[in-house]
Amino acid sequence: MTELELSRRERKKEETRERIFKAACKLFRQKGFDATTIDEIAEKADVAKGTFFNYFPRKEAVLGYLSEMWIEEAEEKTASIVDEKGPAASKIRDMFVDFASFYEEDPQLAAYIVAESARRFSDDCDDMCKRWDDLGIKLIKHLQANGEVRRDIRPDRAHEILGAVYHDTLMRWAAAETKPFALKDELRTRLTIAMEGLESR
């Protein structure tokens, strides 16, 4: 198989995956996550049920696909932030706060997305989690080199601290029937407080 044929094949696979994802999200919003079946998703995406399982091993994994989309976007934005001169901490914070927009746009799905993310983050072998960790550590190292974060803190520890603040805030918000705070505002406030504790002195 030629390189061009491989490229077309990969592109077609990605288009199929995207179609399944969009069909599933549309049904989740219309019927609710629990009431939506894999048969319905496959029918709406115009694929066989077996094709669905080729791309997503479980219904919840459809929501996990968001993590892959977000990590790709974060990696691209991170490259731009790192290339720019000057302070980067607030830009990095705001980038992660902006990812919460999806949760606020669809609070009903948010609890399922957060639960699937938590499941993936508990799996040390999950590729997406490794990519998020690598990205977070890379950003901390950049902030340390920039003089914005203390150098006496291990980058992986600083990353874990900020990640814990971020995910705990998401979980508290997603689990509450009556939302206790505006998610993006609270994330920005909490991350700012945590980042101030990591600042160079």
Backbone bond lengths (Angstrom), bond angles and torsions (degrees), N, CA, C in turn:
res aa  C-N    CA-C-N  psi(-1)  N-CA   C-N-CA  omega(-1)  CA-C   N-CA-C  phi
1 M - - - 1.468 - - 1.531 109.45 -
2 T 1.331 115.49 131.93 1.461 119.61 -177.53 1.517 110.92 -75.46
3 E 1.339 114.53 165.11 1.469 120.10 178.43 1.525 111.10 -61.73
4 L 1.328 116.66 -37.46 1.467 120.75 178.72 1.514 110.97 -65.57
5 E 1.320 116.88 -41.66 1.475 120.94 178.58 1.516 110.67 -64.99
6 L 1.333 116.21 -40.33 1.469 120.13 177.02 1.512 110.80 -62.36
7 S 1.331 116.82 -41.65 1.455 121.59 179.84 1.525 111.21 -62.31
8 R 1.346 115.71 -44.07 1.466 119.82 178.34 1.522 111.42 -63.92
9 R 1.338 114.97 -40.29 1.465 119.98 179.91 1.527 110.80 -63.50
10 E 1.329 116.04 -45.28 1.464 120.20 178.85 1.531 111.38 -63.38
11 R 1.334 115.94 -40.24 1.460 120.22 179.01 1.533 110.92 -64.04
12 K 1.330 116.14 -40.59 1.466 120.08 178.99 1.525 110.86 -65.68
13 K 1.335 116.16 -39.61 1.468 120.47 177.74 1.520 110.47 -62.18
14 E 1.329 115.96 -43.50 1.464 120.00 -179.74 1.526 110.85 -66.01
15 E 1.324 117.11 -38.29 1.469 120.79 177.79 1.529 110.93 -64.17
16 T 1.337 117.18 -39.48 1.467 121.23 177.98 1.521 110.53 -65.24
17 R 1.316 115.67 -44.52 1.466 120.39 178.98 1.526 111.07 -60.34
18 E 1.329 115.69 -43.54 1.461 120.92 179.64 1.525 110.97 -64.74
19 R 1.334 116.92 -38.28 1.464 120.75 179.31 1.533 111.22 -65.39
20 I 1.318 115.98 -42.09 1.468 120.15 177.30 1.524 110.09 -63.05
21 F 1.327 116.27 -44.58 1.465 121.18 -179.77 1.530 111.13 -59.43
22 K 1.326 116.95 -47.69 1.465 120.48 -177.88 1.523 111.61 -66.46
23 A 1.328 116.46 -39.65 1.470 120.49 178.41 1.533 110.28 -63.50
24 A 1.330 115.59 -43.04 1.464 119.86 -179.82 1.530 111.14 -63.59
25 C 1.324 117.21 -46.27 1.468 120.33 -179.06 1.527 111.25 -62.17
26 K 1.318 116.83 -37.70 1.459 120.58 178.71 1.527 110.48 -63.85
27 L 1.324 116.53 -43.23 1.464 120.62 178.58 1.527 111.41 -68.73
28 F 1.326 117.07 -39.18 1.463 120.08 178.63 1.525 109.91 -58.64
29 R 1.339 116.70 -40.64 1.461 120.63 -179.31 1.531 111.47 -71.46
30 Q 1.327 116.42 -35.68 1.469 120.30 -178.05 1.522 112.39 -76.15
31 K 1.352 116.22 -44.88 1.459 120.58 -170.99 1.523 114.38 -109.88
32 G 1.333 115.79 -16.89 1.461 119.85 -171.73 1.515 109.56 96.76
33 F 1.303 115.67 151.32 1.463 120.64 -175.63 1.522 111.56 -63.14
34 D 1.344 117.51 -49.07 1.463 121.03 -175.35 1.519 112.51 -64.63
35 A 1.327 116.90 -35.38 1.472 120.84 -175.95 1.523 113.16 -79.58
36 T 1.305 117.40 -13.88 1.468 121.29 -178.81 1.524 110.28 -84.37
37 T 1.325 116.37 130.36 1.467 120.20 179.28 1.533 110.46 -102.05
38 I 1.312 114.78 160.15 1.460 120.22 177.51 1.535 109.96 -64.90
39 D 1.332 116.97 -36.03 1.472 120.23 176.42 1.523 110.88 -57.53
40 E 1.338 116.52 -42.63 1.464 120.60 -179.68 1.529 111.48 -66.93
41 I 1.318 115.70 -39.74 1.471 119.49 178.48 1.524 110.05 -63.14
42 A 1.333 116.07 -46.16 1.469 120.30 -179.81 1.525 110.79 -61.34
43 E 1.328 116.31 -42.29 1.472 119.50 -179.99 1.522 111.08 -64.09
44 K 1.333 116.66 -44.76 1.459 120.04 -178.58 1.528 111.49 -66.33
45 A 1.319 116.77 -34.48 1.470 121.20 179.33 1.528 112.16 -82.98
46 D 1.342 115.39 -6.15 1.460 121.80 179.93 1.528 111.58 60.80
47 V 1.344 114.33 47.61 1.462 120.62 174.99 1.529 108.42 -133.61
48 A 1.318 116.28 161.20 1.464 120.50 175.43 1.530 109.38 -71.69
49 K 1.332 115.22 154.90 1.467 119.09 179.21 1.527 110.69 -58.74
50 G 1.333 116.47 -37.88 1.462 120.33 178.32 1.512 112.18 -63.02
51 T 1.333 115.97 -33.15 1.472 119.99 177.88 1.521 110.16 -65.41
52 F 1.347 116.07 -39.32 1.472 119.12 176.51 1.524 109.85 -54.28
53 F 1.334 116.84 -48.04 1.465 120.95 -176.88 1.526 112.60 -69.82
54 N 1.320 117.56 -19.65 1.463 119.73 174.22 1.525 111.57 -66.34
55 Y 1.322 115.67 -26.87 1.464 121.36 -176.05 1.528 112.88 -105.92
56 F 1.334 116.77 -32.88 1.463 121.14 -176.19 1.529 109.15 -136.78
57 P 1.333 118.29 116.09 1.470 120.06 -177.49 1.522 114.28 -69.67
58 R 1.331 116.55 -21.37 1.464 122.35 -178.87 1.514 108.14 -146.04
59 K 1.333 114.98 161.60 1.468 118.89 178.63 1.522 110.44 -61.47
60 E 1.326 117.53 -38.68 1.459 121.75 -179.13 1.526 111.97 -62.77
61 A 1.338 115.77 -27.97 1.464 119.84 -177.99 1.523 111.96 -65.15
62 V 1.324 117.16 -21.62 1.467 119.97 175.66 1.526 109.46 -59.94
63 L 1.332 115.67 -41.34 1.462 120.12 179.62 1.529 110.86 -71.12
64 G 1.316 116.00 -30.91 1.460 119.64 177.00 1.515 112.53 -64.50
65 Y 1.332 115.85 -22.10 1.460 120.65 178.24 1.525 110.61 -62.02
66 L 1.324 116.43 -28.34 1.470 120.13 176.75 1.519 111.14 -57.56
67 S 1.322 116.02 -38.31 1.460 120.31 -179.96 1.524 110.66 -60.75
68 E 1.332 115.74 -37.17 1.464 119.41 178.77 1.524 111.13 -68.09
69 M 1.329 116.19 -39.11 1.457 119.91 178.21 1.523 110.21 -65.70
70 W 1.344 116.06 -41.96 1.456 120.58 -177.52 1.524 111.94 -69.49
71 I 1.334 117.11 -37.83 1.463 118.49 -179.02 1.528 109.98 -67.44
72 E 1.323 117.85 -37.42 1.460 120.29 177.38 1.528 110.84 -63.33
73 E 1.335 114.88 -43.05 1.468 118.98 178.37 1.522 110.62 -65.42
74 A 1.330 116.51 -42.10 1.465 120.82 -179.49 1.527 111.06 -64.37
75 E 1.324 117.07 -39.52 1.462 120.33 179.43 1.530 111.06 -64.29
76 E 1.327 115.97 -39.45 1.475 120.09 178.09 1.530 111.04 -66.32
77 K 1.339 116.02 -46.71 1.465 119.96 -179.23 1.523 111.05 -66.19
78 T 1.330 115.91 -37.17 1.458 120.35 179.49 1.525 111.06 -61.56
79 A 1.328 116.17 -41.73 1.459 120.42 179.27 1.526 110.30 -58.63
80 S 1.336 116.67 -40.12 1.468 120.57 179.03 1.525 111.55 -68.32
81 I 1.340 115.98 -42.99 1.468 120.08 -179.13 1.524 110.81 -63.31
82 V 1.337 116.41 -44.05 1.463 121.14 -178.52 1.527 111.02 -64.86
83 D 1.333 116.73 -33.65 1.471 120.71 -179.37 1.526 113.00 -73.40
84 E 1.339 116.16 -23.35 1.464 119.49 -178.40 1.521 110.61 -79.25
85 K 1.321 115.78 149.81 1.461 120.12 176.72 1.523 109.08 -87.32
86 G 1.330 115.26 157.00 1.457 119.94 176.00 1.514 112.89 97.22
87 P 1.340 116.32 179.82 1.465 121.91 -177.65 1.528 112.22 -56.45
88 A 1.330 115.55 141.65 1.466 119.76 -177.00 1.523 113.21 -124.08
89 A 1.332 118.13 -13.14 1.467 121.39 -172.09 1.530 112.82 -57.45
90 S 1.334 117.28 -47.61 1.468 119.62 -177.70 1.530 111.06 -67.74
91 K 1.336 117.54 -33.10 1.465 120.81 178.12 1.526 110.58 -66.80
92 I 1.316 116.23 -40.91 1.466 121.05 178.93 1.524 110.06 -66.20
93 R 1.327 116.17 -45.90 1.464 120.04 177.92 1.525 110.79 -57.51
94 D 1.320 116.76 -48.43 1.465 120.63 -176.81 1.526 111.89 -65.76
95 M 1.318 117.08 -31.90 1.460 120.19 177.35 1.522 110.30 -60.80
96 F 1.341 116.35 -45.99 1.457 119.73 -179.07 1.529 111.87 -72.21
97 V 1.310 117.45 -34.04 1.462 120.32 176.19 1.524 110.24 -62.83
98 D 1.320 116.66 -39.64 1.465 120.58 -179.10 1.525 112.75 -63.12
99 F 1.328 117.25 -28.42 1.461 119.33 177.91 1.527 111.47 -63.94
100 A 1.320 117.21 -21.67 1.469 121.13 -179.56 1.524 112.35 -74.87
101 S 1.314 117.57 -9.00 1.470 120.77 179.27 1.519 111.15 -55.42
102 F 1.334 116.52 -39.96 1.460 120.10 -178.24 1.525 110.91 -60.83
103 Y 1.329 116.19 -39.42 1.465 119.74 -179.60 1.526 110.78 -64.03
104 E 1.325 115.87 -44.03 1.463 119.86 -178.96 1.528 111.35 -67.33
105 E 1.326 116.82 -31.72 1.459 120.32 179.24 1.526 111.54 -70.53
106 D 1.329 117.32 -27.86 1.465 120.84 -177.38 1.529 110.49 -139.89
107 P 1.349 116.69 74.05 1.470 120.03 -176.60 1.523 113.95 -60.12
108 Q 1.346 117.80 -30.21 1.461 119.69 -178.76 1.523 112.12 -65.89
109 L 1.327 115.56 -37.98 1.462 119.33 178.38 1.521 112.36 -79.27
110 A 1.319 116.27 -21.33 1.468 121.08 -172.85 1.525 112.58 -55.00
111 A 1.334 117.00 -43.10 1.465 119.79 -177.30 1.529 110.96 -62.04
112 Y 1.317 117.02 -38.51 1.462 120.66 179.44 1.527 111.06 -70.74
113 I 1.324 116.22 -38.85 1.465 120.55 179.55 1.531 110.00 -64.58
114 V 1.338 115.99 -44.85 1.462 120.69 -179.86 1.529 110.40 -63.91
115 A 1.343 116.97 -41.03 1.468 120.68 -179.99 1.531 110.69 -64.29
116 E 1.331 117.15 -42.06 1.468 120.33 179.03 1.524 110.63 -67.09
117 S 1.334 116.95 -38.15 1.463 120.25 177.43 1.523 110.73 -63.76
118 A 1.343 115.96 -41.97 1.467 120.24 179.10 1.527 110.60 -62.86
119 R 1.335 116.78 -39.49 1.466 120.30 178.47 1.525 110.28 -62.86
120 R 1.334 116.23 -42.99 1.457 119.81 -178.73 1.527 111.07 -68.55
121 F 1.342 116.72 -38.08 1.465 119.28 -178.74 1.531 112.28 -70.51
122 S 1.340 116.77 -17.79 1.465 119.16 177.47 1.529 111.61 -84.49
123 D 1.335 115.84 -6.51 1.459 120.90 179.96 1.532 109.08 -100.07
124 D 1.326 115.54 108.12 1.471 120.53 -176.77 1.523 112.75 -63.46
125 C 1.333 117.07 -18.86 1.464 120.42 -177.42 1.525 112.60 -94.59
126 D 1.336 117.85 -1.68 1.462 120.71 -176.65 1.531 109.91 -69.73
127 D 1.313 116.25 124.66 1.465 121.04 -175.74 1.521 111.98 -63.03
128 M 1.340 117.13 -39.65 1.463 119.98 -179.35 1.527 111.01 -63.13
129 C 1.321 115.42 -40.23 1.470 119.04 -179.85 1.527 110.75 -65.23
130 K 1.317 116.04 -39.19 1.468 119.63 177.28 1.528 110.41 -62.81
131 R 1.327 115.65 -40.16 1.471 119.02 179.56 1.531 110.78 -65.99
132 W 1.346 117.15 -41.28 1.469 119.72 177.68 1.528 109.88 -62.82
133 D 1.336 116.92 -43.09 1.471 120.17 179.23 1.528 110.90 -62.41
134 D 1.321 115.80 -45.67 1.471 119.61 179.87 1.530 110.56 -60.56
135 L 1.338 115.51 -41.53 1.466 119.79 -179.76 1.523 110.85 -65.52
136 G 1.343 116.26 -46.05 1.462 120.26 -179.20 1.520 112.12 -61.43
137 I 1.314 116.43 -43.35 1.471 120.63 179.45 1.529 110.43 -65.92
138 K 1.329 116.28 -40.06 1.468 120.57 177.17 1.529 110.68 -59.57
139 L 1.327 117.03 -42.19 1.465 121.20 -179.30 1.525 111.31 -67.52
140 I 1.329 116.73 -40.77 1.468 119.93 178.26 1.529 109.86 -63.23
141 K 1.318 116.76 -43.54 1.475 120.06 178.73 1.528 110.72 -61.30
142 H 1.325 116.14 -38.25 1.468 119.83 177.66 1.525 110.35 -64.40
143 L 1.330 116.88 -43.45 1.464 120.64 179.66 1.529 110.84 -66.35
144 Q 1.317 117.25 -34.80 1.469 120.20 176.52 1.524 110.80 -67.30
145 A 1.321 116.37 -42.59 1.466 120.20 178.54 1.526 110.89 -65.56
146 N 1.326 115.07 -28.92 1.466 122.28 -179.83 1.532 112.26 -80.45
147 G 1.346 114.73 -9.13 1.464 119.13 -178.26 1.518 113.45 80.78
148 E 1.343 117.81 14.83 1.469 120.90 -177.86 1.528 113.02 -95.75
149 V 1.327 116.89 -19.94 1.464 121.86 179.82 1.524 108.16 -126.90
150 R 1.332 115.13 140.93 1.465 121.01 -179.44 1.524 111.30 -54.92
151 R 1.329 115.78 139.37 1.460 120.26 -179.90 1.526 112.44 -88.12
152 D 1.343 116.93 -7.00 1.467 119.04 -179.94 1.530 111.74 -87.62
153 I 1.324 118.04 4.02 1.458 122.53 176.68 1.523 108.16 -108.22
154 R 1.342 115.80 131.53 1.464 118.72 178.08 1.531 109.96 -61.75
155 P 1.322 118.68 136.03 1.470 121.05 -179.39 1.527 113.54 -55.62
156 D 1.338 117.03 -38.38 1.466 118.86 -179.50 1.528 110.95 -67.79
157 R 1.338 117.18 -34.55 1.469 119.99 178.22 1.531 110.99 -69.21
158 A 1.315 116.82 -43.52 1.469 119.99 178.16 1.527 110.22 -61.55
159 H 1.326 116.54 -41.14 1.461 121.68 177.70 1.523 110.82 -61.36
160 E 1.328 116.80 -43.88 1.470 121.01 -179.86 1.530 111.52 -64.64
161 I 1.328 117.03 -37.96 1.467 120.90 179.19 1.526 110.10 -63.48
162 L 1.323 116.70 -49.16 1.469 120.00 -178.97 1.527 110.99 -66.89
163 G 1.331 116.49 -37.19 1.467 120.18 177.88 1.518 111.68 -64.17
164 A 1.342 116.57 -39.37 1.465 120.59 179.12 1.531 110.84 -64.03
165 V 1.327 116.64 -42.39 1.476 120.97 177.69 1.521 109.79 -61.39
166 Y 1.323 115.87 -46.84 1.472 121.49 -177.63 1.525 111.16 -61.73
167 H 1.337 116.69 -52.34 1.463 119.98 -174.47 1.521 112.96 -71.66
168 D 1.329 117.42 -34.34 1.462 119.41 176.71 1.529 110.70 -63.99
169 T 1.327 116.56 -40.82 1.467 120.58 178.34 1.525 110.30 -63.17
170 L 1.323 116.91 -43.98 1.464 120.95 177.74 1.526 111.38 -60.33
171 M 1.332 116.43 -45.60 1.465 120.09 -176.66 1.521 111.98 -65.84
172 R 1.335 116.58 -41.23 1.470 120.15 178.95 1.530 110.60 -62.47
173 W 1.311 115.97 -41.80 1.464 120.61 -179.14 1.527 110.80 -69.32
174 A 1.333 116.58 -46.67 1.468 120.90 -175.35 1.521 112.05 -67.01
175 A 1.335 117.44 -33.69 1.466 120.82 -176.18 1.530 113.21 -77.39
176 A 1.325 117.68 -18.63 1.466 121.24 -175.05 1.525 111.30 -85.28
177 E 1.333 116.23 129.80 1.473 119.89 176.07 1.514 110.44 -64.42
178 T 1.331 115.29 -48.23 1.457 120.43 173.48 1.523 106.94 -97.54
179 K 1.314 116.32 114.25 1.459 120.05 -173.01 1.531 110.72 -63.45
180 P 1.347 116.56 125.70 1.468 120.96 -173.51 1.524 114.64 -77.71
181 F 1.329 116.54 -13.79 1.469 120.19 -178.72 1.528 108.83 -164.01
182 A 1.329 114.84 163.96 1.468 120.48 172.66 1.522 106.91 -74.01
183 L 1.314 116.90 118.29 1.461 121.55 -168.28 1.526 113.34 -57.68
184 K 1.319 117.55 -53.00 1.465 119.70 -175.90 1.525 111.65 -64.12
185 D 1.325 117.45 -39.19 1.470 120.48 178.91 1.527 110.63 -63.83
186 E 1.339 115.51 -43.44 1.470 119.38 -178.34 1.524 111.05 -69.25
187 L 1.318 117.32 -39.52 1.465 120.38 176.79 1.518 110.95 -60.14
188 R 1.338 115.69 -44.81 1.471 119.46 -179.61 1.527 110.41 -61.80
189 T 1.336 116.71 -42.98 1.467 120.77 -179.73 1.520 111.43 -64.22
190 R 1.326 116.81 -48.18 1.471 120.35 -176.40 1.529 111.80 -67.63
191 L 1.323 116.20 -41.86 1.466 118.89 178.85 1.527 111.24 -65.69
192 T 1.328 116.07 -35.37 1.468 119.55 177.40 1.517 110.75 -62.96
193 I 1.338 116.04 -44.45 1.471 120.39 179.74 1.539 109.59 -62.29
194 A 1.342 116.24 -45.94 1.464 119.56 -179.19 1.524 111.43 -64.54
195 M 1.314 116.41 -40.29 1.470 119.66 -178.64 1.534 111.45 -70.00
196 E 1.329 116.43 -31.24 1.469 119.56 176.54 1.516 110.20 -64.07
197 G 1.328 117.17 -33.63 1.469 121.02 177.58 1.523 113.29 -69.71
198 L 1.327 115.38 -19.47 1.470 120.40 -179.39 1.526 112.01 -98.52
199 E 1.339 116.35 -4.16 1.457 119.63 -175.30 1.522 113.55 -63.30
200 S 1.308 115.32 149.86 1.475 120.61 175.82 1.522 108.93 -64.38
201 R 1.333 116.01 145.76 1.461 120.95 -178.38 1.519 110.23 -116.58
